[in-house]
């Protein structure tokens, strides 16, 4: 009985697996990416909250100006 040499097949499979490893990210790389995305989302949420706070503050100040303008004789239109 003759033996079949499967080493070319195994070499081909090993080569293809190495090529796939270059395409896919490792668990560590994915974890770093996930941490980066989480950090960006947190900063975005904080920024949106700050913008909302500034908007409310601006509205409140505009209301005060609207009330004070007639008392000091300055016309004020919104």
mmCIF file of the N, C-alpha and C atoms, coordinates in Angstrom:
data_MODEL
# 
_entry.id   MODEL 
# 
loop_
_atom_site.group_PDB 
_atom_site.id 
_atom_site.type_symbol 
_atom_site.label_atom_id 
_atom_site.label_alt_id 
_atom_site.label_comp_id 
_atom_site.label_asym_id 
_atom_site.label_entity_id 
_atom_site.label_seq_id 
_atom_site.pdbx_PDB_ins_code 
_atom_site.Cartn_x 
_atom_site.Cartn_y 
_atom_site.Cartn_z 
_atom_site.occupancy 
_atom_site.B_iso_or_equiv 
_atom_site.pdbx_formal_charge 
_atom_site.auth_seq_id 
_atom_site.auth_comp_id 
_atom_site.auth_asym_id 
_atom_site.auth_atom_id 
_atom_site.pdbx_PDB_model_num 
ATOM 1   N N  . UNK A 1 1  ? 0.840   -1.167  0.000  1.00 0.00 ? 1  UNK A N  1 
ATOM 2   C CA . UNK A 1 1  ? 0.000   0.000   0.000  1.00 0.00 ? 1  UNK A CA 1 
ATOM 3   C C  . UNK A 1 1  ? 0.892   1.239   0.000  1.00 0.00 ? 1  UNK A C  1 
ATOM 4   N N  . UNK A 1 2  ? 0.546   2.190   -0.846 1.00 0.00 ? 2  UNK A N  1 
ATOM 5   C CA . UNK A 1 2  ? 1.356   3.408   -0.941 1.00 0.00 ? 2  UNK A CA 1 
ATOM 6   C C  . UNK A 1 2  ? 0.827   4.467   0.021  1.00 0.00 ? 2  UNK A C  1 
ATOM 7   N N  . UNK A 1 3  ? 1.728   5.270   0.473  1.00 0.00 ? 3  UNK A N  1 
ATOM 8   C CA . UNK A 1 3  ? 1.332   6.367   1.362  1.00 0.00 ? 3  UNK A CA 1 
ATOM 9   C C  . UNK A 1 3  ? 1.137   7.639   0.542  1.00 0.00 ? 3  UNK A C  1 
ATOM 10  N N  . UNK A 1 4  ? 0.097   8.381   0.890  1.00 0.00 ? 4  UNK A N  1 
ATOM 11  C CA . UNK A 1 4  ? -0.184  9.639   0.215  1.00 0.00 ? 4  UNK A CA 1 
ATOM 12  C C  . UNK A 1 4  ? 0.431   10.772  1.037  1.00 0.00 ? 4  UNK A C  1 
ATOM 13  N N  . UNK A 1 5  ? 1.122   11.640  0.366  1.00 0.00 ? 5  UNK A N  1 
ATOM 14  C CA . UNK A 1 5  ? 1.768   12.766  1.035  1.00 0.00 ? 5  UNK A CA 1 
ATOM 15  C C  . UNK A 1 5  ? 0.782   13.944  1.093  1.00 0.00 ? 5  UNK A C  1 
ATOM 16  N N  . UNK A 1 6  ? 0.302   14.223  2.293  1.00 0.00 ? 6  UNK A N  1 
ATOM 17  C CA . UNK A 1 6  ? -0.642  15.317  2.485  1.00 0.00 ? 6  UNK A CA 1 
ATOM 18  C C  . UNK A 1 6  ? 0.038   16.627  2.878  1.00 0.00 ? 6  UNK A C  1 
ATOM 19  N N  . UNK A 1 7  ? 1.336   16.637  2.922  1.00 0.00 ? 7  UNK A N  1 
ATOM 20  C CA . UNK A 1 7  ? 2.030   17.851  3.359  1.00 0.00 ? 7  UNK A CA 1 
ATOM 21  C C  . UNK A 1 7  ? 1.730   19.067  2.480  1.00 0.00 ? 7  UNK A C  1 
ATOM 22  N N  . UNK A 1 8  ? 1.567   18.946  1.163  1.00 0.00 ? 8  UNK A N  1 
ATOM 23  C CA . UNK A 1 8  ? 1.198   20.135  0.383  1.00 0.00 ? 8  UNK A CA 1 
ATOM 24  C C  . UNK A 1 8  ? -0.178  20.695  0.796  1.00 0.00 ? 8  UNK A C  1 
ATOM 25  N N  . UNK A 1 9  ? -1.088  19.802  1.101  1.00 0.00 ? 9  UNK A N  1 
ATOM 26  C CA . UNK A 1 9  ? -2.421  20.237  1.530  1.00 0.00 ? 9  UNK A CA 1 
ATOM 27  C C  . UNK A 1 9  ? -2.318  20.961  2.871  1.00 0.00 ? 9  UNK A C  1 
ATOM 28  N N  . UNK A 1 10 ? -1.565  20.382  3.807  1.00 0.00 ? 10 UNK A N  1 
ATOM 29  C CA . UNK A 1 10 ? -1.397  21.013  5.112  1.00 0.00 ? 10 UNK A CA 1 
ATOM 30  C C  . UNK A 1 10 ? -0.664  22.350  4.996  1.00 0.00 ? 10 UNK A C  1 
ATOM 31  N N  . UNK A 1 11 ? 0.313   22.416  4.127  1.00 0.00 ? 11 UNK A N  1 
ATOM 32  C CA . UNK A 1 11 ? 1.026   23.672  3.905  1.00 0.00 ? 11 UNK A CA 1 
ATOM 33  C C  . UNK A 1 11 ? 0.091   24.743  3.346  1.00 0.00 ? 11 UNK A C  1 
ATOM 34  N N  . UNK A 1 12 ? -0.758  24.318  2.413  1.00 0.00 ? 12 UNK A N  1 
ATOM 35  C CA . UNK A 1 12 ? -1.723  25.247  1.826  1.00 0.00 ? 12 UNK A CA 1 
ATOM 36  C C  . UNK A 1 12 ? -2.692  25.753  2.896  1.00 0.00 ? 12 UNK A C  1 
ATOM 37  N N  . UNK A 1 13 ? -3.199  24.858  3.706  1.00 0.00 ? 13 UNK A N  1 
ATOM 38  C CA . UNK A 1 13 ? -4.131  25.238  4.774  1.00 0.00 ? 13 UNK A CA 1 
ATOM 39  C C  . UNK A 1 13 ? -3.438  26.170  5.771  1.00 0.00 ? 13 UNK A C  1 
ATOM 40  N N  . UNK A 1 14 ? -2.203  25.870  6.157  1.00 0.00 ? 14 UNK A N  1 
ATOM 41  C CA . UNK A 1 14 ? -1.455  26.731  7.068  1.00 0.00 ? 14 UNK A CA 1 
ATOM 42  C C  . UNK A 1 14 ? -1.268  28.129  6.477  1.00 0.00 ? 14 UNK A C  1 
ATOM 43  N N  . UNK A 1 15 ? -0.960  28.185  5.200  1.00 0.00 ? 15 UNK A N  1 
ATOM 44  C CA . UNK A 1 15 ? -0.765  29.467  4.530  1.00 0.00 ? 15 UNK A CA 1 
ATOM 45  C C  . UNK A 1 15 ? -2.060  30.278  4.545  1.00 0.00 ? 15 UNK A C  1 
ATOM 46  N N  . UNK A 1 16 ? -3.170  29.633  4.244  1.00 0.00 ? 16 UNK A N  1 
ATOM 47  C CA . UNK A 1 16 ? -4.460  30.323  4.233  1.00 0.00 ? 16 UNK A CA 1 
ATOM 48  C C  . UNK A 1 16 ? -4.854  30.791  5.638  1.00 0.00 ? 16 UNK A C  1 
ATOM 49  N N  . UNK A 1 17 ? -4.573  29.988  6.634  1.00 0.00 ? 17 UNK A N  1 
ATOM 50  C CA . UNK A 1 17 ? -4.873  30.391  8.014  1.00 0.00 ? 17 UNK A CA 1 
ATOM 51  C C  . UNK A 1 17 ? -4.044  31.605  8.422  1.00 0.00 ? 17 UNK A C  1 
ATOM 52  N N  . UNK A 1 18 ? -2.792  31.642  8.019  1.00 0.00 ? 18 UNK A N  1 
ATOM 53  C CA . UNK A 1 18 ? -1.940  32.801  8.316  1.00 0.00 ? 18 UNK A CA 1 
ATOM 54  C C  . UNK A 1 18 ? -2.486  34.054  7.626  1.00 0.00 ? 18 UNK A C  1 
ATOM 55  N N  . UNK A 1 19 ? -2.960  33.900  6.399  1.00 0.00 ? 19 UNK A N  1 
ATOM 56  C CA . UNK A 1 19 ? -3.553  35.032  5.693  1.00 0.00 ? 19 UNK A CA 1 
ATOM 57  C C  . UNK A 1 19 ? -4.800  35.527  6.415  1.00 0.00 ? 19 UNK A C  1 
ATOM 58  N N  . UNK A 1 20 ? -5.613  34.621  6.931  1.00 0.00 ? 20 UNK A N  1 
ATOM 59  C CA . UNK A 1 20 ? -6.807  35.005  7.674  1.00 0.00 ? 20 UNK A CA 1 
ATOM 60  C C  . UNK A 1 20 ? -6.455  35.715  8.977  1.00 0.00 ? 20 UNK A C  1 
ATOM 61  N N  . UNK A 1 21 ? -5.390  35.275  9.619  1.00 0.00 ? 21 UNK A N  1 
ATOM 62  C CA . UNK A 1 21 ? -4.969  35.918  10.860 1.00 0.00 ? 21 UNK A CA 1 
ATOM 63  C C  . UNK A 1 21 ? -4.604  37.378  10.627 1.00 0.00 ? 21 UNK A C  1 
ATOM 64  N N  . UNK A 1 22 ? -4.091  37.682  9.436  1.00 0.00 ? 22 UNK A N  1 
ATOM 65  C CA . UNK A 1 22 ? -3.747  39.064  9.120  1.00 0.00 ? 22 UNK A CA 1 
ATOM 66  C C  . UNK A 1 22 ? -4.990  39.917  8.914  1.00 0.00 ? 22 UNK A C  1 
ATOM 67  N N  . UNK A 1 23 ? -6.087  39.307  8.503  1.00 0.00 ? 23 UNK A N  1 
ATOM 68  C CA . UNK A 1 23 ? -7.320  40.047  8.225  1.00 0.00 ? 23 UNK A CA 1 
ATOM 69  C C  . UNK A 1 23 ? -8.116  40.296  9.504  1.00 0.00 ? 23 UNK A C  1 
ATOM 70  N N  . UNK A 1 24 ? -8.230  39.307  10.344 1.00 0.00 ? 24 UNK A N  1 
ATOM 71  C CA . UNK A 1 24 ? -9.043  39.411  11.545 1.00 0.00 ? 24 UNK A CA 1 
ATOM 72  C C  . UNK A 1 24 ? -8.251  40.019  12.699 1.00 0.00 ? 24 UNK A C  1 
ATOM 73  N N  . UNK A 1 25 ? -8.977  40.696  13.581 1.00 0.00 ? 25 UNK A N  1 
ATOM 74  C CA . UNK A 1 25 ? -8.328  41.289  14.742 1.00 0.00 ? 25 UNK A CA 1 
ATOM 75  C C  . UNK A 1 25 ? -8.265  40.266  15.876 1.00 0.00 ? 25 UNK A C  1 
ATOM 76  N N  . UNK A 1 26 ? -7.309  40.473  16.746 1.00 0.00 ? 26 UNK A N  1 
ATOM 77  C CA . UNK A 1 26 ? -7.196  39.598  17.906 1.00 0.00 ? 26 UNK A CA 1 
ATOM 78  C C  . UNK A 1 26 ? -8.158  40.076  18.990 1.00 0.00 ? 26 UNK A C  1 
ATOM 79  N N  . UNK A 1 27 ? -8.342  39.272  20.015 1.00 0.00 ? 27 UNK A N  1 
ATOM 80  C CA . UNK A 1 27 ? -9.199  39.663  21.132 1.00 0.00 ? 27 UNK A CA 1 
ATOM 81  C C  . UNK A 1 27 ? -8.659  40.919  21.799 1.00 0.00 ? 27 UNK A C  1 
ATOM 82  N N  . UNK A 1 28 ? -7.343  41.015  21.905 1.00 0.00 ? 28 UNK A N  1 
ATOM 83  C CA . UNK A 1 28 ? -6.725  42.191  22.528 1.00 0.00 ? 28 UNK A CA 1 
ATOM 84  C C  . UNK A 1 28 ? -6.981  43.443  21.690 1.00 0.00 ? 28 UNK A C  1 
ATOM 85  N N  . UNK A 1 29 ? -6.829  43.329  20.388 1.00 0.00 ? 29 UNK A N  1 
ATOM 86  C CA . UNK A 1 29 ? -7.081  44.470  19.504 1.00 0.00 ? 29 UNK A CA 1 
ATOM 87  C C  . UNK A 1 29 ? -8.555  44.883  19.562 1.00 0.00 ? 29 UNK A C  1 
ATOM 88  N N  . UNK A 1 30 ? -9.442  43.909  19.587 1.00 0.00 ? 30 UNK A N  1 
ATOM 89  C CA . UNK A 1 30 ? -10.868 44.212  19.672 1.00 0.00 ? 30 UNK A CA 1 
ATOM 90  C C  . UNK A 1 30 ? -11.189 44.881  20.999 1.00 0.00 ? 30 UNK A C  1 
ATOM 91  N N  . UNK A 1 31 ? -10.588 44.405  22.063 1.00 0.00 ? 31 UNK A N  1 
ATOM 92  C CA . UNK A 1 31 ? -10.809 44.997  23.382 1.00 0.00 ? 31 UNK A CA 1 
ATOM 93  C C  . UNK A 1 31 ? -10.351 46.451  23.412 1.00 0.00 ? 31 UNK A C  1 
ATOM 94  N N  . UNK A 1 32 ? -9.187  46.727  22.836 1.00 0.00 ? 32 UNK A N  1 
ATOM 95  C CA . UNK A 1 32 ? -8.692  48.110  22.781 1.00 0.00 ? 32 UNK A CA 1 
ATOM 96  C C  . UNK A 1 32 ? -9.628  48.990  21.959 1.00 0.00 ? 32 UNK A C  1 
ATOM 97  N N  . UNK A 1 33 ? -10.118 48.459  20.859 1.00 0.00 ? 33 UNK A N  1 
ATOM 98  C CA . UNK A 1 33 ? -11.052 49.207  20.025 1.00 0.00 ? 33 UNK A CA 1 
ATOM 99  C C  . UNK A 1 33 ? -12.344 49.492  20.785 1.00 0.00 ? 33 UNK A C  1 
ATOM 100 N N  . UNK A 1 34 ? -12.830 48.498  21.499 1.00 0.00 ? 34 UNK A N  1 
ATOM 101 C CA . UNK A 1 34 ? -14.063 48.659  22.258 1.00 0.00 ? 34 UNK A CA 1 
ATOM 102 C C  . UNK A 1 34 ? -13.891 49.710  23.357 1.00 0.00 ? 34 UNK A C  1 
ATOM 103 N N  . UNK A 1 35 ? -12.751 49.706  24.023 1.00 0.00 ? 35 UNK A N  1 
ATOM 104 C CA . UNK A 1 35 ? -12.466 50.701  25.061 1.00 0.00 ? 35 UNK A CA 1 
ATOM 105 C C  . UNK A 1 35 ? -12.421 52.097  24.441 1.00 0.00 ? 35 UNK A C  1 
ATOM 106 N N  . UNK A 1 36 ? -11.812 52.207  23.275 1.00 0.00 ? 36 UNK A N  1 
ATOM 107 C CA . UNK A 1 36 ? -11.737 53.503  22.593 1.00 0.00 ? 36 UNK A CA 1 
ATOM 108 C C  . UNK A 1 36 ? -13.128 54.009  22.217 1.00 0.00 ? 36 UNK A C  1 
ATOM 109 N N  . UNK A 1 37 ? -13.949 53.125  21.689 1.00 0.00 ? 37 UNK A N  1 
ATOM 110 C CA . UNK A 1 37 ? -15.312 53.510  21.306 1.00 0.00 ? 37 UNK A CA 1 
ATOM 111 C C  . UNK A 1 37 ? -16.109 53.907  22.541 1.00 0.00 ? 37 UNK A C  1 
ATOM 112 N N  . UNK A 1 38 ? -15.997 53.151  23.622 1.00 0.00 ? 38 UNK A N  1 
ATOM 113 C CA . UNK A 1 38 ? -16.690 53.488  24.862 1.00 0.00 ? 38 UNK A CA 1 
ATOM 114 C C  . UNK A 1 38 ? -16.257 54.860  25.373 1.00 0.00 ? 38 UNK A C  1 
ATOM 115 N N  . UNK A 1 39 ? -14.968 55.147  25.276 1.00 0.00 ? 39 UNK A N  1 
ATOM 116 C CA . UNK A 1 39 ? -14.454 56.443  25.712 1.00 0.00 ? 39 UNK A CA 1 
ATOM 117 C C  . UNK A 1 39 ? -15.034 57.569  24.865 1.00 0.00 ? 39 UNK A C  1 
ATOM 118 N N  . UNK A 1 40 ? -15.101 57.360  23.563 1.00 0.00 ? 40 UNK A N  1 
ATOM 119 C CA . UNK A 1 40 ? -15.669 58.378  22.677 1.00 0.00 ? 40 UNK A CA 1 
ATOM 120 C C  . UNK A 1 40 ? -17.157 58.594  22.955 1.00 0.00 ? 40 UNK A C  1 
ATOM 121 N N  . UNK A 1 41 ? -17.885 57.528  23.209 1.00 0.00 ? 41 UNK A N  1 
ATOM 122 C CA . UNK A 1 41 ? -19.314 57.645  23.515 1.00 0.00 ? 41 UNK A CA 1 
ATOM 123 C C  . UNK A 1 41 ? -19.507 58.426  24.810 1.00 0.00 ? 41 UNK A C  1 
ATOM 124 N N  . UNK A 1 42 ? -18.675 58.142  25.803 1.00 0.00 ? 42 UNK A N  1 
ATOM 125 C CA . UNK A 1 42 ? -18.765 58.860  27.079 1.00 0.00 ? 42 UNK A CA 1 
ATOM 126 C C  . UNK A 1 42 ? -18.509 60.347  26.866 1.00 0.00 ? 42 UNK A C  1 
ATOM 127 N N  . UNK A 1 43 ? -17.464 60.667  26.100 1.00 0.00 ? 43 UNK A N  1 
ATOM 128 C CA . UNK A 1 43 ? -17.155 62.074  25.834 1.00 0.00 ? 43 UNK A CA 1 
ATOM 129 C C  . UNK A 1 43 ? -18.286 62.745  25.058 1.00 0.00 ? 43 UNK A C  1 
ATOM 130 N N  . UNK A 1 44 ? -18.883 62.043  24.119 1.00 0.00 ? 44 UNK A N  1 
ATOM 131 C CA . UNK A 1 44 ? -19.995 62.578  23.344 1.00 0.00 ? 44 UNK A CA 1 
ATOM 132 C C  . UNK A 1 44 ? -21.194 62.854  24.253 1.00 0.00 ? 44 UNK A C  1 
ATOM 133 N N  . UNK A 1 45 ? -21.503 61.914  25.143 1.00 0.00 ? 45 UNK A N  1 
ATOM 134 C CA . UNK A 1 45 ? -22.610 62.105  26.083 1.00 0.00 ? 45 UNK A CA 1 
ATOM 135 C C  . UNK A 1 45 ? -22.358 63.292  26.993 1.00 0.00 ? 45 UNK A C  1 
ATOM 136 N N  . UNK A 1 46 ? -21.121 63.420  27.500 1.00 0.00 ? 46 UNK A N  1 
ATOM 137 C CA . UNK A 1 46 ? -20.782 64.549  28.367 1.00 0.00 ? 46 UNK A CA 1 
ATOM 138 C C  . UNK A 1 46 ? -20.897 65.870  27.607 1.00 0.00 ? 46 UNK A C  1 
ATOM 139 N N  . UNK A 1 47 ? -20.450 65.857  26.367 1.00 0.00 ? 47 UNK A N  1 
ATOM 140 C CA . UNK A 1 47 ? -20.537 67.065  25.543 1.00 0.00 ? 47 UNK A CA 1 
ATOM 141 C C  . UNK A 1 47 ? -21.999 67.460  25.316 1.00 0.00 ? 47 UNK A C  1 
ATOM 142 N N  . UNK A 1 48 ? -22.850 66.483  24.994 1.00 0.00 ? 48 UNK A N  1 
ATOM 143 C CA . UNK A 1 48 ? -24.273 66.773  24.782 1.00 0.00 ? 48 UNK A CA 1 
ATOM 144 C C  . UNK A 1 48 ? -24.926 67.315  26.044 1.00 0.00 ? 48 UNK A C  1 
ATOM 145 N N  . UNK A 1 49 ? -24.573 66.755  27.199 1.00 0.00 ? 49 UNK A N  1 
ATOM 146 C CA . UNK A 1 49 ? -25.129 67.245  28.462 1.00 0.00 ? 49 UNK A CA 1 
ATOM 147 C C  . UNK A 1 49 ? -24.667 68.678  28.722 1.00 0.00 ? 49 UNK A C  1 
ATOM 148 N N  . UNK A 1 50 ? -23.414 68.966  28.419 1.00 0.00 ? 50 UNK A N  1 
ATOM 149 C CA . UNK A 1 50 ? -22.890 70.314  28.615 1.00 0.00 ? 50 UNK A CA 1 
ATOM 150 C C  . UNK A 1 50 ? -23.583 71.310  27.683 1.00 0.00 ? 50 UNK A C  1 
ATOM 151 N N  . UNK A 1 51 ? -23.795 70.913  26.438 1.00 0.00 ? 51 UNK A N  1 
ATOM 152 C CA . UNK A 1 51 ? -24.490 71.786  25.484 1.00 0.00 ? 51 UNK A CA 1 
ATOM 153 C C  . UNK A 1 51 ? -25.919 72.064  25.956 1.00 0.00 ? 51 UNK A C  1 
ATOM 154 N N  . UNK A 1 52 ? -26.603 71.051  26.457 1.00 0.00 ? 52 UNK A N  1 
ATOM 155 C CA . UNK A 1 52 ? -27.963 71.235  26.961 1.00 0.00 ? 52 UNK A CA 1 
ATOM 156 C C  . UNK A 1 52 ? -27.968 72.193  28.157 1.00 0.00 ? 52 UNK A C  1 
ATOM 157 N N  . UNK A 1 53 ? -26.994 72.034  29.048 1.00 0.00 ? 53 UNK A N  1 
ATOM 158 C CA . UNK A 1 53 ? -26.887 72.917  30.207 1.00 0.00 ? 53 UNK A CA 1 
ATOM 159 C C  . UNK A 1 53 ? -26.648 74.355  29.763 1.00 0.00 ? 53 UNK A C  1 
ATOM 160 N N  . UNK A 1 54 ? -25.756 74.545  28.812 1.00 0.00 ? 54 UNK A N  1 
ATOM 161 C CA . UNK A 1 54 ? -25.482 75.892  28.309 1.00 0.00 ? 54 UNK A CA 1 
ATOM 162 C C  . UNK A 1 54 ? -26.713 76.498  27.635 1.00 0.00 ? 54 UNK A C  1 
ATOM 163 N N  . UNK A 1 55 ? -27.478 75.684  26.944 1.00 0.00 ? 55 UNK A N  1 
ATOM 164 C CA . UNK A 1 55 ? -28.707 76.164  26.317 1.00 0.00 ? 55 UNK A CA 1 
ATOM 165 C C  . UNK A 1 55 ? -29.707 76.640  27.348 1.00 0.00 ? 55 UNK A C  1 
ATOM 166 N N  . UNK A 1 56 ? -29.877 75.877  28.421 1.00 0.00 ? 56 UNK A N  1 
ATOM 167 C CA . UNK A 1 56 ? -30.805 76.269  29.486 1.00 0.00 ? 56 UNK A CA 1 
ATOM 168 C C  . UNK A 1 56 ? -30.323 77.543  30.166 1.00 0.00 ? 56 UNK A C  1 
ATOM 169 N N  . UNK A 1 57 ? -29.021 77.611  30.392 1.00 0.00 ? 57 UNK A N  1 
ATOM 170 C CA . UNK A 1 57 ? -28.451 78.810  31.031 1.00 0.00 ? 57 UNK A CA 1 
ATOM 171 C C  . UNK A 1 57 ? -28.679 80.034  30.143 1.00 0.00 ? 57 UNK A C  1 
ATOM 172 N N  . UNK A 1 58 ? -28.464 79.867  28.855 1.00 0.00 ? 58 UNK A N  1 
ATOM 173 C CA . UNK A 1 58 ? -28.666 80.968  27.911 1.00 0.00 ? 58 UNK A CA 1 
ATOM 174 C C  . UNK A 1 58 ? -30.135 81.406  27.898 1.00 0.00 ? 58 UNK A C  1 
ATOM 175 N N  . UNK A 1 59 ? -31.049 80.450  27.893 1.00 0.00 ? 59 UNK A N  1 
ATOM 176 C CA . UNK A 1 59 ? -32.480 80.771  27.924 1.00 0.00 ? 59 UNK A CA 1 
ATOM 177 C C  . UNK A 1 59 ? -32.837 81.535  29.189 1.00 0.00 ? 59 UNK A C  1 
ATOM 178 N N  . UNK A 1 60 ? -32.295 81.095  30.305 1.00 0.00 ? 60 UNK A N  1 
ATOM 179 C CA . UNK A 1 60 ? -32.574 81.752  31.583 1.00 0.00 ? 60 UNK A CA 1 
ATOM 180 C C  . UNK A 1 60 ? -32.043 83.192  31.573 1.00 0.00 ? 60 UNK A C  1 
ATOM 181 N N  . UNK A 1 61 ? -30.826 83.385  31.076 1.00 0.00 ? 61 UNK A N  1 
ATOM 182 C CA . UNK A 1 61 ? -30.247 84.729  31.021 1.00 0.00 ? 61 UNK A CA 1 
ATOM 183 C C  . UNK A 1 61 ? -31.026 85.627  30.065 1.00 0.00 ? 61 UNK A C  1 
ATOM 184 N N  . UNK A 1 62 ? -31.466 85.056  28.958 1.00 0.00 ? 62 UNK A N  1 
ATOM 185 C CA . UNK A 1 62 ? -32.260 85.834  28.014 1.00 0.00 ? 62 UNK A CA 1 
ATOM 186 C C  . UNK A 1 62 ? -33.575 86.283  28.657 1.00 0.00 ? 62 UNK A C  1 
ATOM 187 N N  . UNK A 1 63 ? -34.157 85.417  29.474 1.00 0.00 ? 63 UNK A N  1 
ATOM 188 C CA . UNK A 1 63 ? -35.370 85.792  30.204 1.00 0.00 ? 63 UNK A CA 1 
ATOM 189 C C  . UNK A 1 63 ? -35.112 86.942  31.166 1.00 0.00 ? 63 UNK A C  1 
ATOM 190 N N  . UNK A 1 64 ? -33.999 86.899  31.871 1.00 0.00 ? 64 UNK A N  1 
ATOM 191 C CA . UNK A 1 64 ? -33.647 87.985  32.798 1.00 0.00 ? 64 UNK A CA 1 
ATOM 192 C C  . UNK A 1 64 ? -33.426 89.292  32.037 1.00 0.00 ? 64 UNK A C  1 
ATOM 193 N N  . UNK A 1 65 ? -32.742 89.201  30.905 1.00 0.00 ? 65 UNK A N  1 
ATOM 194 C CA . UNK A 1 65 ? -32.499 90.394  30.092 1.00 0.00 ? 65 UNK A CA 1 
ATOM 195 C C  . UNK A 1 65 ? -33.818 90.968  29.596 1.00 0.00 ? 65 UNK A C  1 
ATOM 196 N N  . UNK A 1 66 ? -34.713 90.069  29.150 1.00 0.00 ? 66 UNK A N  1 
ATOM 197 C CA . UNK A 1 66 ? -36.030 90.515  28.682 1.00 0.00 ? 66 UNK A CA 1 
ATOM 198 C C  . UNK A 1 66 ? -36.819 91.226  29.773 1.00 0.00 ? 66 UNK A C  1 
ATOM 199 N N  . UNK A 1 67 ? -36.688 90.795  31.022 1.00 0.00 ? 67 UNK A N  1 
ATOM 200 C CA . UNK A 1 67 ? -37.388 91.443  32.134 1.00 0.00 ? 67 UNK A CA 1 
ATOM 201 C C  . UNK A 1 67 ? -36.707 92.752  32.534 1.00 0.00 ? 67 UNK A C  1 
ATOM 202 N N  . UNK A 1 68 ? -35.380 92.786  32.453 1.00 0.00 ? 68 UNK A N  1 
ATOM 203 C CA . UNK A 1 68 ? -34.630 93.965  32.906 1.00 0.00 ? 68 UNK A CA 1 
ATOM 204 C C  . UNK A 1 68 ? -34.622 95.071  31.859 1.00 0.00 ? 68 UNK A C  1 
ATOM 205 N N  . UNK A 1 69 ? -34.693 94.746  30.594 1.00 0.00 ? 69 UNK A N  1 
ATOM 206 C CA . UNK A 1 69 ? -34.577 95.754  29.535 1.00 0.00 ? 69 UNK A CA 1 
ATOM 207 C C  . UNK A 1 69 ? -35.591 96.886  29.664 1.00 0.00 ? 69 UNK A C  1 
ATOM 208 N N  . UNK A 1 70 ? -36.874 96.601  29.869 1.00 0.00 ? 70 UNK A N  1 
ATOM 209 C CA . UNK A 1 70 ? -37.833 97.716  29.987 1.00 0.00 ? 70 UNK A CA 1 
ATOM 210 C C  . UNK A 1 70 ? -37.572 98.579  31.234 1.00 0.00 ? 70 UNK A C  1 
ATOM 211 N N  . UNK A 1 71 ? -37.076 97.961  32.285 1.00 0.00 ? 71 UNK A N  1 
ATOM 212 C CA . UNK A 1 71 ? -36.845 98.698  33.533 1.00 0.00 ? 71 UNK A CA 1 
ATOM 213 C C  . UNK A 1 71 ? -35.698 99.696  33.409 1.00 0.00 ? 71 UNK A C  1 
ATOM 214 N N  . UNK A 1 72 ? -34.720 99.359  32.528 1.00 0.00 ? 72 UNK A N  1 
ATOM 215 C CA . UNK A 1 72 ? -33.578 100.271 32.337 1.00 0.00 ? 72 UNK A CA 1 
ATOM 216 C C  . UNK A 1 72 ? -33.745 101.109 31.073 1.00 0.00 ? 72 UNK A C  1 
ATOM 217 N N  . UNK A 1 73 ? -34.848 100.952 30.399 1.00 0.00 ? 73 UNK A N  1 
ATOM 218 C CA . UNK A 1 73 ? -35.140 101.769 29.224 1.00 0.00 ? 73 UNK A CA 1 
ATOM 219 C C  . UNK A 1 73 ? -34.402 101.373 27.963 1.00 0.00 ? 73 UNK A C  1 
ATOM 220 N N  . UNK A 1 74 ? -34.066 100.105 27.850 1.00 0.00 ? 74 UNK A N  1 
ATOM 221 C CA . UNK A 1 74 ? -33.363 99.625  26.655 1.00 0.00 ? 74 UNK A CA 1 
ATOM 222 C C  . UNK A 1 74 ? -34.320 98.687  25.907 1.00 0.00 ? 74 UNK A C  1 
ATOM 223 N N  . UNK A 1 75 ? -34.546 98.967  24.630 1.00 0.00 ? 75 UNK A N  1 
ATOM 224 C CA . UNK A 1 75 ? -35.409 98.035  23.875 1.00 0.00 ? 75 UNK A CA 1 
ATOM 225 C C  . UNK A 1 75 ? -34.684 96.687  23.660 1.00 0.00 ? 75 UNK A C  1 
ATOM 226 N N  . UNK A 1 76 ? -35.441 95.632  23.834 1.00 0.00 ? 76 UNK A N  1 
ATOM 227 C CA . UNK A 1 76 ? -34.849 94.296  23.651 1.00 0.00 ? 76 UNK A CA 1 
ATOM 228 C C  . UNK A 1 76 ? -35.850 93.406  22.934 1.00 0.00 ? 76 UNK A C  1 
ATOM 229 N N  . UNK A 1 77 ? -35.394 92.824  21.832 1.00 0.00 ? 77 UNK A N  1 
ATOM 230 C CA . UNK A 1 77 ? -36.251 91.915  21.064 1.00 0.00 ? 77 UNK A CA 1 
ATOM 231 C C  . UNK A 1 77 ? -35.577 90.556  21.006 1.00 0.00 ? 77 UNK A C  1 
ATOM 232 N N  . UNK A 1 78 ? -36.369 89.499  21.104 1.00 0.00 ? 78 UNK A N  1 
ATOM 233 C CA . UNK A 1 78 ? -35.815 88.142  21.018 1.00 0.00 ? 78 UNK A CA 1 
ATOM 234 C C  . UNK A 1 78 ? -35.940 87.603  19.631 1.00 0.00 ? 78 UNK A C  1 
# 
